[in-house]
Amino acid sequence: MGDASLTWLAPGGGEMQLRDWHDVGNYAFACQIRAAGAEAPRLMLIFNPEPEMLPFTLTAGPWQLLLDSSGQCAGATLPPASSLLVPARSLLVLRHS
């Protein structure tokens, strides 16, 4: 069955490394959540506390936007490896579709 897992991602789509967590110039990151026994992640949370919009590369898609705390993004389905402009000071929640 397996355990549930979290994967922490940098805005470029790669897994966060130790240096990314300590980069004082970039506080944005994403988290993919995979349920126990699932092969693909089911949810992605994207955090952008920065004062400007930032592009995030989406992996393992397609993804459907469920929530945008800024209200600026439309609820579209986004293909894998697409880039999403994440509004400043916002949280996005996406579901694997």
N, C-alpha and C positions, 0 to 999 in steps of 0.2 A: 504494500500500500504506500509506504513512504511518508515522510514528514512534510508538513507545509514549509514553504521557504520564502524568504525575502531576498531580492536582488537589488542592491543600491546602484543607481546609474548616474553618471555625469551627464551634463547636457548634450554631449556629443554621442551618447548612446552606449558608451563603454562602461564596464563595471567600475565603480569608484575604487580608487587605490588609496593607500594611506596618505599620500601627498595631497590628494583631492580634498580629504576631510580637513586638512590644515591649510588650505589655500585661502588666505585672508582677502583675496580679491574676487572670490566667487563663492557665494553661499547657496546657489541654486543646485537642486538635485532631484532625482526621481526614485521611486521605489516600485518594483514590480512584485506582486503577491501571487504566489502559486499555492493552490490548495493541496492538501495531502492527496497523493495518488494522481494528480493531474499532470499532464505532460507539458502544457503551456501555461504561462501566467494568466490569471483571470482579471486582475485589476492592476492599474497603474496610478500612482499618485505622483503628481509633479508639483514641486514647491519652488516658487520664484519669489524670494524676498527682496530681490534687487529693485532699484528705482526705475529700471527700463525693461522693455520687452526683451525676451531672450529666445533664440531658436533652440528647440530640443529635437533630437533625432529619435524617432519611435522605432523600437525593435519588436520582433515577434508579433506583428499585427495580423490582421487589421484591428484597429481600436475604434471604439465609439465613445465620444465625449458625453459623460453623464452630468458633470458639474463643473462650473467655472465660477469661482468665488468673485471674480471681477465683473461677470456678466457681459464680457466683450466677445467671447467665442461662441460660434453657433454649434449646435449638437450634430456634428457631421461624423461620418465613418471615415477613418484615416487609414490608408494602406501602410504595410510595413515599410520601414526605412524612409518614411516621409518625414519632413521637417515641420514642426508645429511651432508657431510663434506664441510663446506663453506670455500673457500680460504681466506687467509689473505688479509686484506685491500680491501675488495670487496663488491659489491652490486649484489644480485641475484634477478631476477623477475620471479615469477612462476605464472602459470594460472591453475585454477581448471579445470581438464579435465573430 
